[in-house]
Amino acid sequence: MCPLLYDGCKHFGSASEYRTSNACPERIVVNHEDPKYHAWAARRKERLDGLKADLLFAKILEKDRGALANAITLIESTKLEHRKEANQLINLCIPHSGKSWRIGITGVPGVGKSTFIEAIGEKLVHEGHRIAVMAIDPSSSVSGGSILGDKTRMEKLATMDEVFIRPTASGKTLGGVAQHTRETVILCEAAGYDVILIETVGVGQSETVVHSMVDFFMLLMLSGAGDELQGIKRGIMEMADGILITKADEGNENSAQRAKRTYEGALHLFQAKESGWVPKVAPISSLQRKDLDLPLQWWENYFNQVRASGYLNSKRKNQDLQFFEESFQYQMAQFIAEDPHIRNKYAELQQRITQGTSSSYEAANELLQLILHHGKL
């Protein structure tokens, strides 16, 4: 079974079942009624309750990987008392963040994202970088847990002291993903990681979420599938700062070159980027470690250009404003969910809307007035 589940918790017993998937050889669905689960949950709560922001902060600055893992677990907790410590920790870490390359990596399942990350990660480590990898995985609708396939596929990278890999369960809302991933970036930067790689599964809205928190957005594509642009959303192509055609292995070079010309032609149809950067396209082979110097050159050139022009600073400030709006909405939703009185009123208003006895506007205003007079805002 996957060794990483609920922060290292082992198999809970016969009440759990395994399922296979392409992303990970083993998938576990936890029965929350299992006594072993409750015992583990109690130990986890005790551990989280003992975490203090100032102590974690000091250890994070010392590049303590265990403290970093505990800090991320703390910020992912939905308990109010844990969120207070987490907010204090984030505020302590912010002045020590912002110096990394933030790279988003997306592509359809099977394109080789994890293989690419392992290959490029090894190269970055050999050049003296420290890397944090965040993998936004699809979540089980039953358990809410992550498939956690990426760390098992990056076996060599996961053993390196200069690398920190944190698979992230997306849960039920992308708002939660954005909140926790942005905070995790801050923690990792404070811990001295100077390259942050954020991988998404490449389906739905997850690309937009990742694009909103990175500096450089990399799109991985396959070649040799007939019409190279078939099924490619225009919006994803427009977001890309670089396109890598993967699996350009022996015997597939001609197909990869044709795909390269197709994508280059498509990129010329889009409006010029505000950054002044011209998106690049290249075929690579992660397995054969072929042409991996190209994306590294792109990143070097891109960050030199946008730092010199001031665009990077401007972009991150705009991302901070967007995060402020998203964070406020997310925290309001958490506030409603945690307060029994407001939560019950929320459910009542939903029912009145569906029954046609209240308009959406009236219900929203009534809920707002309740919150304002509840003495908490």
N, C-alpha and C positions, 0 to 999 in steps of 0.2 A: 504494500500500500504506500501511498505518498507519505514521505516522512514528515512533511510539514502540514499539519492540520490543526487549527485552533492553537497556534503558537507551540507546536511540538507535542500536543496531546496525542496519545496513542489510541488505538482502536478501543471503542467503548464497550464492545461486547457483541453478543449475538443479535442484539436489536438493530445493529447497523447493517447496511447492505452495500455491496459494491456494484458499480456499473462501469462498463468500459466506454471509452470515447476516443476519438482520434487525437484529441488534445492531450490526453493523459491516460496512461494504461489503467489507472484505477481511480474511481470516483466514489466518495463515501457520502452517504446520506445519514445524518445522525438522528436517532430517535431521542427527542428531548425529554422523554419520560424515563429514559434509561437512568438508573441510579448512579452509574459510573459517570454519566454526563453531568449530573447534578454535583457530584463530588468534585469533578474537574472545575465546574463553573464556580463553586465555592472557593477553591484554591486560587482561581484566576482573580476573583473579586478581592480576595485577601491581598494578593500581590499588587493589584492596581491601587487598592486603598493605601498601600504603603509607599506608593510612588509620590515623591515631592518634586515640584518643578525646579527648585534651586539645585537640588542634588543631581537630578537628571541633566540639567543644563551644564553643570561643571564637568560631568563625565562625557557628555556629548562633545564639548570643546576638546576633551582629551582623546577624541576619536574612539571612544569605547563603543564597540558594535552592539554589545548586550544592552547598554543603556539606550542606544538609538532604537533598538527593536522594542524595548519596553516603552519608550516615549511614543512610538508610533501606535502601539497597542492602546496606550492611554488616550491619544487623540481620537482613536476610532471608537472609544467607548461612548455610549449614549447616556450614561449616568450623569446627573447634574453635578455631583461633587467631583467627578472625574473631569468634566468639561471645564470646571473652574481652574483646576490645576493645569489642564492642557492649554487653556488660553494664556495663563501666566507663562508657561513654558514657551509657547509660540512667540509671545512678546519679547522674551529674553533672547530668543534665537534670531529674530528678524535683523538686528544690526549686524549679525555675523553671516547673513545670507546674501544672495544676489550675485555671487562672483562666478557661478558655473555656466557652462553651456547647457541649455535646456533643449533637448532634442526629442521631438515626437516621432514615433515610428508606427505606421499603419499599413494595412494591406489585408487582402482577403485571407481567410483561413487556408493554410497549406502553401502560402507563398514563401515561407521560410523566414519569418520574422525572428524567431528565437535562434535559429541557426546563424542568421546575420548578426544578431546582437552578441552571441558568443564569439563569433569570429572578429568582429570589430572591437569588442570589449577586450579581448586578449591583446590586440594590436595597441589599443589605447593604454593599457596597463604597461606594456613594454616600452611605451614612450613616456612613462612617468605620471600618468593620470590616475586618479582615484574615481571609480565609477559607481553610481547608484542606479539600479534598474528597478523600475516600477512597472509591473505588468497588470493592466486592468483586465481581469478575466471575466468571462460570463459567469453568472451565479446560478446556483440551483434554486429553482422556485420553491423547492421543498425545504431545503436546509438553510438557504441564504448564504451558503458557503461557496468559496471559490474552487474551481476545478484544480487550480494550482499546478497546471501542467508545465508552466514555463521553467520553473526552477529545476524540475527533473530533467528538462531538455538542455539546460545550460550547466551540465555537470562539471566541466572543467572550470568554467568561469566562477561557479558557486564556491569553489575551493580556494579561490585567490583572496588573500588578505586585503587587497586593494579594492575589492568589489563587494557591494552590498546589494542583495536582491530581495525585493519585497513584493510578492504577489498580493494583489489587492482584490478583495471581493467587491463587486459592484453593488451588491444589495438590490433593493427594489427601485431605487431612484438614481438618476445620473447626478442629481444635486448632491447626494451623499458622496459620490465618487469625486466630484470636483472639490468639495470641501476638504476631504481627507487627503486627496492626492496633492493639492496645493500646499497643505500644511506639512505633509511628508517631505516635499521638495525643500521647504524652509529648514526642516530638521536635518536633512541630509547635507545641505550646503553648510550649515553650521558645524557639522561633523567633518567638514573638510573634503567632501566629494565635489570635484570640479567638473564632472560630466554627468548630467542627469539624463537617463534614457527612459522615456515613458512609452510603453508599448500598449496599443489598443487592439482589440480583436478585429476591428475594421468592419463593423456592421452597425447599422442604425445611426444614432446621433453621437456615438462615442468619439468619432473622429473630430467633430466640432468641439467637444469638451476638451480633448487633448490639445487641439490647435490653440485654444484660448489660454493655455498655460505654458506654452513652449515658445522658444525663439526661432527654431528651425524645424520645419515639418517635412518629414521624409515619407514618400509613398513607395511601397514595394509592389512590383507588378510581375506577372508571369508572361512569358512569350509563347508563341506557337499555339495559340488558342483560336486561330482563324482571324476573325475581326478583332484586332488588338484593343479597340476602344469599346467593344461591346460590353455593356453593363457597367461602364465606368461613369460615375456621377460627375457632372460638370463641376459641382461645388468642391468635390474632393480634389480634382485636378487643379482647380484654381488656388486651393490652399497650399499645394505642394511647392516647397522650395527646391526639392530635388526628387527625382524619380530613379529608382534602381530597378533594373530588370534582373530578377534573380534566376538562379539555376542555369546561368550561361555556361554550362559545363561542356566538356568535350562532346562534339556532335550536335550541340545546340547553339553554336556561335552565330550561324547565319540567321537563324530565327530571331535571336536576341538583337542582332544588328537591325533587322527589319522593324522590330518593335521599337527600337531606339529612334529610328527615323520617323515612325508614326507618331510617337509621343512628342518628339521635338516639333513636328508640324502642328500638332494640336495645341501645344503650349503657346505658339506664336499667335493663336487666335484670341488669347486672353489679354485683358488689360494689364499694362505694366504694373509691377508691384510698387507700393509706396516706399518700400525700403531701397529701391533702386537695384535690387538683386535680380539677376536673370536666372530663372530656374534651370538646373542642369539635368541631363539624362545620361545614364551609363549602364551597361550590362556588367554584372559581377557574378562570381561563383564563390559563395561562402564556404562550401565544402572544400574546394580546391584553394581557398584563400587567394583568389585571383582578382586583381584590380581593386583591392580594398583600400589602396592608397587614395583613390579618387574621392570617396565620401569624406575622408579625413581632410583632404585638400579643400573640398567645398566648405567644410565647417570652419577651417582656419581662415579662409578668404572671406567667408560671410561675416564672421564675428569681427574681423579686422575692419571690414567695410562699415558695418552698422554701428560699431563703437565709435569709429572716427566721425561718422556723420551725426551721431546723437540719436539715431533712430532706435537703437536698442533701449536706451533709457526711456524714450517716449513710449515705445511699445509696452514696456513693462509697467509704466504708470497707468496706461490705459487698461492693461490686464488687471491691475490692482483695483481700479474703479469697477470693472466688470465683476471681479471677485467680491467686492463689497456688496453689490446688488444681489448676487447669487447667495452670498453668505447670509445676508439679512433674510431673504426668503426661506432659506433652509432652516435657519435658527427659529424663525417664526413658526414654521411647520413643526419643528421639534417642541417648541413651547406649547403649541396646541395639543400635541400628542401626549405630553407629559402631565398636563393639568387635567384631572378627571372632570372637573366642572365644565371647563371649556371644551374638552373632547366630547362630552355628552351633548353639549349644546351644538357643537359642530355636526354631529350625527343627526340630531333632530332637525337642523336646518337643511341638511342634505335631503332628508325625507320630505320635508315641506316643499322643497323645490321640485322633486320628482312627482309629488302629488298635485302640484300646481297651485298650492295655497300661498306660496311666497315666490316673488321674483328673485332671480339671482342677485340683483343689486340690493334689494331689501335685506336678503339674508346676509350678504357680505357686510352691510352696514350694521346690522344687528350684532353680528359676531365682533366687529370692530369695537362697538360701544361696550360690549361685555368685557373685552380685553382691557379697554381703557379704564373701565371702572372696577376692574378686578384688583387694582392696587399693585400691579406688577410692572406697569409701563408708565 
